[in-house]
């Protein structure tokens, strides 16, 4: 047999043997990408007749406004595969927008209101053949609609966990990318590596594109909890006089107090009081955070949020580059949770997710640079600073707390039966004693534990292994077992 033919046979059988293992590993890791089927979407709408094509592209700087209760109908009659997810990007956070799924006969399968997020991932039922998007009483803004099969969705459709009401830490940044540039050590070290619960809050929303960049950057840093957006304007130094009432310290402080009372972080991080390189909005946020961590515990401040959420006591507040109660984080040690990358490397990678900010003007700074991302000081605390972020905080308040096992209780000493005193009364004739019947002990049937491997699979696996072994032996025999005599 020719050598080339032998090689092809060997490659075929090795592929046959290894393919199931590779597929199983990829599936278990969740790395099988979803197939995009947006090209099969049919969009029907009363207004914006020319927007259908633009609703399925990747251009995020143009949104389409729909009037209250206006509808957009989506179908995919020519799709070769059944879609699993409908993904929508909104121009503004949707309010009371309804998604109705129907089958081929027009019967209603599901009617739900989408969550208050900039991006929506809507799982589709198997029998769904059409979706109707209905605007709420305030209308809706659509940017992009996409359709996918089952699998790992592409960015920016990430599997966020809901922002917890009660977290270990919260990073408060003025703009998207400030959390990476000036506070980039926190999420990789304390969130991803040490397992504390927390996320990032962004005070301003400069643009729809930068909202996505903020989320992608936070995800790359290691948080899986959805970031928060307070919605203030991004105002340059030159435009302060144009918008004099759009970023007042009082307004920012009020919004921060409401957020702190609702999400209840134990430790808060934010900007340098001098605004790092002097940005006026950074200064306002740093001062407002310093006030808010105190005021959120005062029931007389903002009675509305006090009535809704109660008060909240922040245990510690750290500001970037603050000179007292200083803390310097190790950003060079490899992190197991980040595949051996250091916190500095993680932050620099996360900054690349902010594509609109790659002008070269800013970069993530290491320990020796003026705005090093790992240097903080505690400006406020109800406990002593200690040597680390969570020192002196009651461990039972933390998400990483594990309840200690209860100590075994020694068995009680048996109480001796009281001895009857002899009586002087005449004793009646004894009645023959009845021998008690032995008690019948009912032994319950052992609970049946469902075998995680189906019976059919148990039979199939040895058969496949045997076939694979036979195939491998045949290949080896063909390759090396027979030789032509010369």
Buried (B, 14 or more C-beta within 10 A) or exposed (E): EEEEEBEEBBEEBEEEBEEEEEEEEEEEEEEBEBBBBBEBBEBEBEEBEEBBEBBBEEEBEEBBBBEEEBBBBBBBEEBEEBBBBBBBBBBBBBBBBBBBBBBEEEEEBBEEEBBEBBBBBBEBEEEBBBBBBBBBEEBBBBBBBBBBBBBBBEEBBBEBEEBBEEBBBBBBBBBBBBBBBBBBBBBBBBBBBBEBBBBBBBBBBBEBBBBBBBBBBBBBBBBBBBBBBBEBEBBEEEEEEEEEEEBEEEBBBBBBBBBBBBBBBBBBBBBBBBBBEEBBBBBBBBBBBBBBBBBBBEEEBBEEBBEEBEBBEBBBBBBBBBEEBEBEBEBEEEBEBBEEBBBBBBBBBBBBBBEEBEEEEBEBBBBEEEBBBBBBBBBBBBBEBBEEBBEBBEEEEBBEEEEEEEEEEEEEEEEEEEEEEEEEEEEEEEEEEEEEEEEEEEEEEEEEEEEEEEEEEEEEEEEEEEEBEEBBEEBEEBBEEEEEEE
